[in-house]
Amino acid sequence: MPFPLIPTALGICFLLVWAFIGGMTFRDRQLALRHERDEDINILPVTSKRSKRLRGTDWQQENRDRLRTARAAS
């Protein structure tokens, strides 16, 4: 390799390494946000209805309401 091209090749490698580090940091941050969002969906408020035994379509309606709440939160 000719001598004048060595600093150029080193500079390009330096930029590629930093681009890789930046990309991995960005990806890690996105995964952490997604994980945090998924954990928040599992936390639902406990209502007084939960203490009563639900039968028939009552529990189905409650599940639909929870699903709507979870979708609205995300």
N, C-alpha and C positions, 0 to 999 in steps of 0.2 A: 504494500500500500504506500503510495507516495506520502511523504512527510506532511505536506500542507492539508491533506484530507483527514489526518488523525484528529486534530481538534474538532473538526466538523462532525466526524463520526462520534466522538466522545460527547459532544454537545447534544446530538440527536439521541444518543443512548440516555443521557441525563434527563432529557425531556420525556422520553418514553417511560423511564422509571417513575418520574413524578406523576405522569398521567395515569400510570397503573395504580400508584398509591392513592391518588385522588379518586379514581373510579372505585377502588375497593372501599374507601371511606364512605363515599356516596351510597354504595350498595349496602353497606353495613347499617348506615343511618336509615335507609328505606326499610330494611328488614326489621329493625328495631321499632320503627313507627308502626309497621304492619302488625308486629307481635303485640305491641301495646294496645292497638285498636282492637285486635281480636280478644284480648283479655278483658277489655271494657265491655264488650258485648255480653260476656258470660255473667257479668254482675248485674243482677236485676233486683229492683226493690221488692222487699217482702211486704205483701199487703195482708189485710185481715182475712181476705178470702182464702189465703193459703192454709189457715188454721182449720177451716171447715172442709169437710169431705165433699168434693165436687163430683157430681154424677152426670152422665149423659152428655148433652151438648155444652154444659157449663164449662167443663175443662177444655173443650175444643175452642170455645169462644175466648177463654182466657189465653190459650196458646196463640190464637190469632192476634190478640191484642199485644202480647209480648213480642211476637214477631214484627208487628208494625212498629213498636217502640224501638226494637233493636235496629231495624232498618233506618228509622228516622235518626237514630243516634249516630249511625255511620254515615 
